[in-house]
Amino acid sequence: MADKDKDKDQTAGGAAKQAGPLDNKVILLGAVVVLQVVLAVGLTTLVIVPRLGSGHGSVAEVGTASPGSTEELGVLLSLGEIIVTLQSEGKQARFLRITVDLELADEVASTQAAARLPILRDTVIMTLADRTAEDLNRPEGMKGLRDELMRRLDEKLPGGLLRHIYFSDLVIQ
């Protein structure tokens, strides 16, 4: 009988010696997951978001100038998605899908441009239809396209209301 009591004491004492803070694997796993989430949120907030810059702001942020900026940003007007067939020398047709946004001086300019939206879209379509895929695949070709669109669209708007042109989506197929 004494042997049974001795075995019970050793078993109870052995279990007490083995139990430690790392034995509960659920708590340890939970602590690791919480630590990873805190690190991910911290890195995103402190490192990644500041590097994105103000160009990825929401529409509400577009109307305000950034600190230290000498020029106030204008109002954006989207011409929507435009799909055109590009000039091609081969038998296979090449297509361009593009979304063009115009930066205008103010809300009044945006209203005036919105009234001329079909004219502005037609101007963009006709300008793009004269280009080839090879023209648009070069950086200087895109800059030339932007300059030409700026000139042609500025002619269609009264009083120099157009400040800048942005390509927010561009796919050549």
Backbone bond lengths (Angstrom), bond angles and torsions (degrees), N, CA, C in turn:
res aa  C-N    CA-C-N  psi(-1)  N-CA   C-N-CA  omega(-1)  CA-C   N-CA-C  phi
1 M - - - 1.426 - - 1.510 110.80 -
2 A 1.276 116.98 -37.41 1.447 121.37 178.87 1.513 110.26 -63.10
3 D 1.366 114.86 -32.05 1.468 118.38 178.21 1.521 111.29 -66.13
4 K 1.345 116.89 -36.89 1.463 119.94 179.64 1.514 110.95 -66.06
5 D 1.312 117.43 -42.31 1.469 121.01 178.63 1.524 110.56 -64.44
6 K 1.303 115.96 -38.76 1.464 120.98 179.88 1.524 110.15 -65.05
7 D 1.362 116.90 -40.94 1.472 121.23 178.66 1.525 110.84 -65.09
8 K 1.362 114.99 -39.62 1.463 119.07 179.15 1.526 110.54 -64.22
9 D 1.330 117.29 -41.30 1.463 121.47 -179.68 1.526 110.56 -65.54
10 Q 1.318 117.38 -39.95 1.457 120.58 179.88 1.528 110.51 -67.95
11 T 1.347 116.59 -40.08 1.455 120.07 179.19 1.521 110.06 -65.40
12 A 1.297 117.92 -45.76 1.463 121.46 179.34 1.515 110.30 -65.71
13 G 1.302 117.24 -41.39 1.471 120.81 179.57 1.513 110.98 -69.82
14 G 1.321 118.01 -35.31 1.463 122.52 178.75 1.506 111.27 -67.41
15 A 1.332 116.30 -39.10 1.467 120.05 179.11 1.511 110.04 -68.02
16 A 1.299 117.43 -36.73 1.462 120.69 -179.44 1.520 110.05 -69.36
17 K 1.305 117.30 -34.73 1.455 120.10 -179.68 1.531 111.44 -72.02
18 Q 1.330 118.04 -32.48 1.458 121.28 -177.75 1.525 112.30 -79.06
19 A 1.310 119.50 -29.60 1.460 122.37 -178.33 1.521 109.00 -70.18
20 G 1.323 116.85 124.94 1.454 122.53 178.94 1.513 109.46 -147.08
21 P 1.326 117.57 -179.52 1.461 120.04 -176.97 1.522 113.35 -66.82
22 L 1.318 118.51 -22.74 1.464 120.99 -178.41 1.520 112.73 -93.08
23 D 1.326 117.44 -4.30 1.455 119.87 -178.52 1.524 112.25 -76.14
24 N 1.292 119.11 -28.09 1.457 120.97 179.64 1.527 107.74 -84.12
25 K 1.301 116.32 94.52 1.458 122.76 -172.46 1.522 112.48 -68.54
26 V 1.299 118.74 -27.96 1.463 121.90 179.34 1.525 110.16 -66.45
27 I 1.326 116.07 -44.68 1.475 119.86 179.03 1.524 110.26 -66.28
28 L 1.312 117.13 -40.85 1.458 121.07 178.92 1.528 111.13 -63.86
29 L 1.314 117.67 -44.22 1.458 121.51 178.15 1.531 110.99 -63.33
30 G 1.318 116.53 -42.61 1.466 120.82 177.47 1.519 111.79 -60.52
31 A 1.324 117.48 -41.69 1.462 121.36 179.37 1.530 110.82 -64.92
32 V 1.309 117.87 -39.33 1.461 121.63 178.36 1.524 110.75 -65.13
33 V 1.321 117.35 -42.89 1.465 121.42 179.78 1.526 110.00 -64.13
34 V 1.315 118.18 -44.88 1.470 121.81 178.71 1.523 110.06 -61.51
35 L 1.309 117.75 -41.99 1.465 121.03 178.68 1.528 111.13 -63.02
36 Q 1.317 118.06 -41.00 1.459 121.34 178.45 1.521 111.62 -65.54
37 V 1.314 117.96 -40.05 1.464 121.54 178.81 1.525 110.21 -64.60
38 V 1.315 117.01 -43.61 1.470 120.98 179.24 1.525 110.22 -62.78
39 L 1.315 117.48 -42.96 1.466 120.46 178.04 1.525 111.74 -64.96
40 A 1.322 118.09 -41.15 1.465 121.00 179.83 1.515 111.17 -64.54
41 V 1.311 117.80 -45.36 1.469 121.08 178.98 1.524 110.54 -64.43
42 G 1.310 116.52 -42.41 1.467 120.51 179.69 1.515 112.39 -63.21
43 L 1.324 117.45 -46.44 1.463 120.61 178.93 1.524 111.47 -64.64
44 T 1.313 116.75 -40.74 1.462 119.85 179.12 1.520 110.56 -62.64
45 T 1.315 116.54 -46.49 1.463 120.96 -177.17 1.526 112.30 -68.66
46 L 1.312 117.43 -42.65 1.461 120.88 -172.59 1.525 114.64 -90.64
47 V 1.321 117.97 -25.45 1.462 119.73 -174.30 1.529 112.33 -113.86
48 I 1.308 117.92 -53.61 1.458 121.14 -170.68 1.520 112.44 -74.90
49 V 1.320 118.35 -48.91 1.466 121.28 -176.79 1.533 112.00 -60.52
50 P 1.337 120.65 -44.70 1.477 118.54 178.13 1.521 113.62 -62.74
51 R 1.321 117.68 -29.53 1.470 120.15 -179.82 1.519 113.01 -75.88
52 L 1.329 118.18 -19.66 1.458 120.91 178.73 1.514 110.88 -67.97
53 G 1.291 118.08 -29.77 1.458 121.32 177.70 1.516 112.15 80.71
54 S 1.325 115.30 177.75 1.459 121.00 -176.55 1.517 111.84 -80.65
55 G 1.321 120.47 -8.19 1.454 122.53 -179.38 1.514 113.86 -68.96
56 H 1.344 116.78 -12.18 1.453 119.99 -179.08 1.510 111.29 -108.26
57 G 1.318 117.63 26.91 1.452 121.56 -178.88 1.507 111.72 -77.96
58 S 1.291 115.38 172.38 1.454 119.67 178.60 1.518 109.43 -81.46
59 V 1.312 115.93 175.12 1.457 120.88 -178.54 1.524 110.59 -62.25
60 A 1.316 117.72 -34.91 1.461 120.98 -179.14 1.522 111.13 -65.44
61 E 1.337 118.24 -29.21 1.447 121.08 -178.94 1.518 112.89 -80.83
62 V 1.310 118.79 -14.23 1.455 121.73 -175.31 1.513 111.61 -65.87
63 G 1.310 118.30 -34.02 1.449 122.09 -175.54 1.511 114.52 -76.64
64 T 1.328 119.33 -6.48 1.452 121.33 -178.47 1.509 110.19 -111.62
65 A 1.309 115.31 143.78 1.454 120.26 179.60 1.515 109.38 -84.99
66 S 1.326 116.79 148.78 1.444 120.83 177.63 1.521 109.48 -77.42
67 P 1.342 118.18 154.21 1.455 120.09 179.81 1.524 110.35 -60.31
68 G 1.288 116.89 137.22 1.451 121.81 -179.29 1.513 113.05 86.18
69 S 1.306 118.16 -6.40 1.453 121.93 179.41 1.521 108.94 -80.71
70 T 1.324 116.47 137.25 1.457 119.60 -178.72 1.512 112.08 -90.71
71 E 1.337 116.82 -14.80 1.460 120.34 -177.06 1.520 110.03 -121.24
72 E 1.315 116.19 133.10 1.452 121.02 177.93 1.525 109.24 -79.45
73 L 1.319 115.36 139.80 1.453 120.07 179.56 1.515 109.93 -74.91
74 G 1.327 115.82 151.23 1.458 120.86 -178.59 1.514 112.35 -94.41
75 V 1.321 114.57 -165.31 1.457 122.92 -179.46 1.527 108.36 -96.65
76 L 1.337 116.18 137.48 1.458 120.14 -179.49 1.524 110.90 -95.27
77 L 1.314 115.08 138.28 1.464 122.80 175.20 1.524 106.97 -128.56
78 S 1.316 116.47 122.98 1.460 120.60 -179.83 1.521 110.04 -89.43
79 L 1.318 115.28 134.74 1.456 120.51 173.58 1.525 110.54 -87.01
80 G 1.305 116.69 -2.36 1.454 121.65 178.47 1.525 112.08 82.65
81 E 1.301 114.18 -176.10 1.460 120.30 179.73 1.528 109.32 -79.43
82 I 1.319 115.14 133.74 1.462 121.71 -179.82 1.527 107.72 -124.67
83 I 1.328 116.22 131.34 1.469 121.66 177.48 1.518 107.90 -120.52
84 V 1.337 116.75 125.47 1.467 121.30 179.90 1.517 109.42 -132.65
85 T 1.325 114.79 157.12 1.457 121.97 171.93 1.519 107.50 -90.97
86 L 1.320 116.52 124.77 1.456 121.20 -179.10 1.523 110.58 -83.39
87 Q 1.317 116.24 159.35 1.460 121.64 173.02 1.525 107.66 -65.87
88 S 1.322 117.24 137.93 1.462 119.91 176.82 1.518 109.13 -144.92
89 E 1.326 114.69 146.46 1.462 120.60 179.95 1.525 111.01 -87.61
90 G 1.319 116.62 -22.82 1.460 120.60 179.87 1.516 111.20 -87.75
91 K 1.328 114.73 -179.34 1.455 119.52 -179.99 1.521 111.94 -81.07
92 Q 1.324 116.23 -19.42 1.459 119.66 -178.55 1.527 109.82 -83.80
93 A 1.319 116.44 126.84 1.468 121.41 -180.00 1.522 110.03 -74.21
94 R 1.324 116.71 142.64 1.467 122.79 176.84 1.520 107.81 -113.59
95 F 1.316 116.52 139.47 1.455 121.99 -177.26 1.514 110.60 -119.33
96 L 1.313 114.98 153.15 1.454 122.34 176.69 1.520 108.07 -128.06
97 R 1.332 115.96 127.22 1.460 121.66 171.64 1.517 106.84 -113.08
98 I 1.311 116.85 124.42 1.452 121.63 -174.73 1.522 109.93 -142.67
99 T 1.302 116.05 146.05 1.460 122.50 172.50 1.516 106.75 -116.55
100 V 1.315 115.90 122.65 1.465 122.07 -176.54 1.523 108.60 -111.72
101 D 1.332 115.86 131.12 1.454 122.68 175.30 1.515 108.40 -119.38
102 L 1.324 115.89 137.47 1.464 121.83 179.49 1.517 109.55 -107.14
103 E 1.324 116.35 133.88 1.460 120.62 171.43 1.514 107.58 -96.21
104 L 1.330 114.99 120.60 1.459 121.36 -176.48 1.528 109.84 -113.22
105 A 1.324 115.69 164.18 1.462 121.40 -172.78 1.531 113.08 -62.14
106 D 1.332 118.28 -46.44 1.460 120.95 -175.95 1.530 109.84 -159.26
107 E 1.322 115.65 -173.36 1.467 120.72 -178.76 1.533 112.34 -64.32
108 V 1.327 116.80 -35.96 1.470 120.50 178.80 1.526 109.38 -63.99
109 A 1.319 116.15 -43.00 1.466 120.81 177.80 1.521 111.00 -63.44
110 S 1.337 115.65 -38.35 1.464 119.93 178.72 1.529 110.72 -64.17
111 T 1.316 117.21 -39.77 1.466 121.57 178.15 1.523 110.94 -65.40
112 Q 1.328 116.33 -42.19 1.466 120.31 179.10 1.530 110.66 -66.01
113 A 1.322 116.98 -40.56 1.469 120.53 179.46 1.524 110.84 -68.98
114 A 1.323 117.55 -36.94 1.466 120.60 179.23 1.520 110.66 -64.09
115 A 1.324 117.09 -32.14 1.460 120.50 176.94 1.522 111.39 -68.72
116 R 1.325 117.01 -24.34 1.472 122.32 -179.82 1.531 111.85 -104.60
117 L 1.300 118.04 19.05 1.463 122.14 -175.09 1.529 113.63 -55.17
118 P 1.331 121.03 -44.99 1.474 119.26 177.98 1.535 112.67 -61.76
119 I 1.317 117.34 -36.90 1.471 121.07 178.66 1.525 109.88 -66.40
120 L 1.336 116.64 -42.92 1.459 120.73 -179.19 1.530 111.07 -66.57
121 R 1.325 117.49 -42.56 1.465 120.70 177.68 1.529 110.96 -62.71
122 D 1.334 117.12 -42.12 1.461 120.90 178.64 1.528 110.75 -61.41
123 T 1.317 116.97 -41.42 1.464 120.81 178.89 1.528 110.66 -61.85
124 V 1.317 116.86 -43.03 1.469 120.49 178.87 1.527 110.42 -65.12
125 I 1.314 117.08 -44.76 1.473 121.17 -179.17 1.523 110.60 -61.21
126 M 1.316 117.47 -46.73 1.462 120.43 -178.64 1.535 111.56 -65.54
127 T 1.312 116.97 -35.99 1.468 120.42 177.94 1.518 110.76 -68.51
128 L 1.315 117.30 -41.93 1.463 121.04 -178.65 1.524 111.82 -70.22
129 A 1.323 117.57 -33.80 1.464 121.25 -177.43 1.526 111.91 -66.60
130 D 1.326 117.79 -19.16 1.464 121.66 178.33 1.525 112.57 -84.29
131 R 1.311 118.39 -6.10 1.463 122.35 -176.12 1.516 111.54 -95.25
132 T 1.329 115.74 158.18 1.465 122.18 173.04 1.523 108.85 -107.46
133 A 1.320 116.48 162.91 1.465 120.63 178.14 1.522 110.68 -63.17
134 E 1.313 117.51 -34.46 1.459 121.20 178.75 1.528 111.02 -65.03
135 D 1.342 116.66 -37.52 1.472 120.30 176.63 1.525 110.72 -60.53
136 L 1.306 116.35 -42.83 1.461 120.54 -173.65 1.519 113.39 -81.14
137 N 1.319 117.75 -16.25 1.460 120.45 179.86 1.524 112.72 -80.09
138 R 1.302 117.63 -9.61 1.464 121.23 178.41 1.530 109.29 -98.67
139 P 1.340 117.97 143.60 1.471 120.16 178.37 1.529 112.76 -60.02
140 E 1.334 117.04 -39.30 1.469 118.65 179.31 1.525 111.77 -70.53
141 G 1.341 116.29 -25.30 1.459 120.45 175.28 1.523 111.43 -68.26
142 M 1.330 116.60 -39.38 1.464 120.58 177.21 1.524 111.04 -68.66
143 K 1.322 116.94 -39.34 1.459 119.52 178.24 1.522 110.15 -66.55
144 G 1.318 117.05 -40.19 1.457 120.57 176.85 1.520 111.88 -63.33
145 L 1.328 116.47 -39.63 1.464 120.97 176.61 1.520 110.60 -62.92
146 R 1.318 116.82 -44.90 1.465 120.52 179.53 1.522 110.39 -61.80
147 D 1.328 117.41 -43.03 1.471 120.51 179.97 1.531 111.22 -64.55
148 E 1.337 116.31 -42.63 1.463 119.47 179.80 1.528 111.48 -66.16
149 L 1.342 116.64 -42.48 1.458 119.63 177.15 1.530 111.10 -63.69
150 M 1.309 116.36 -39.14 1.466 120.19 178.20 1.529 110.24 -59.89
151 R 1.326 116.28 -45.70 1.471 120.93 -179.23 1.533 111.04 -65.06
152 R 1.342 116.47 -47.45 1.470 119.85 -176.73 1.529 112.84 -68.43
153 L 1.316 116.63 -40.17 1.464 119.67 179.98 1.533 111.45 -71.67
154 D 1.322 116.01 -33.87 1.468 119.77 178.46 1.529 110.63 -64.96
155 E 1.338 116.40 -30.87 1.466 120.29 176.32 1.527 111.50 -67.28
156 K 1.329 117.14 -29.36 1.465 121.65 -177.25 1.533 113.04 -84.06
157 L 1.324 116.86 -15.59 1.461 121.25 -179.17 1.526 110.05 -107.00
158 P 1.323 118.36 140.80 1.455 120.33 -178.81 1.529 112.02 -77.40
159 G 1.312 115.41 143.13 1.456 122.20 168.38 1.513 118.56 65.60
160 G 1.296 119.66 29.47 1.465 120.91 175.19 1.519 113.50 61.53
161 L 1.307 117.81 44.73 1.463 121.90 -178.47 1.526 112.88 -76.78
162 L 1.320 116.71 -21.91 1.464 121.62 -175.57 1.524 110.26 -81.86
163 R 1.343 115.63 124.81 1.470 120.41 178.83 1.524 112.62 -98.74
164 H 1.347 116.31 -43.30 1.462 119.19 -174.77 1.527 109.90 -159.74
165 I 1.327 115.87 159.93 1.467 122.53 177.36 1.529 107.74 -120.64
166 Y 1.328 114.69 135.69 1.470 120.64 178.80 1.527 109.21 -122.10
167 F 1.323 115.96 137.45 1.452 122.01 172.49 1.532 106.09 -101.27
168 S 1.313 117.48 106.96 1.452 119.16 -177.10 1.529 112.76 -92.62
169 D 1.327 117.16 -13.01 1.458 121.01 176.74 1.520 107.71 -153.36
170 L 1.326 117.33 133.46 1.452 120.21 -178.86 1.512 108.76 -149.98
171 V 1.334 116.94 118.25 1.450 122.60 178.24 1.518 108.60 -132.87
172 I 1.334 116.31 128.17 1.464 122.10 176.22 1.522 106.64 -109.53
173 Q 1.325 115.18 129.04 1.467 119.08 -179.15 1.515 109.28 -127.64
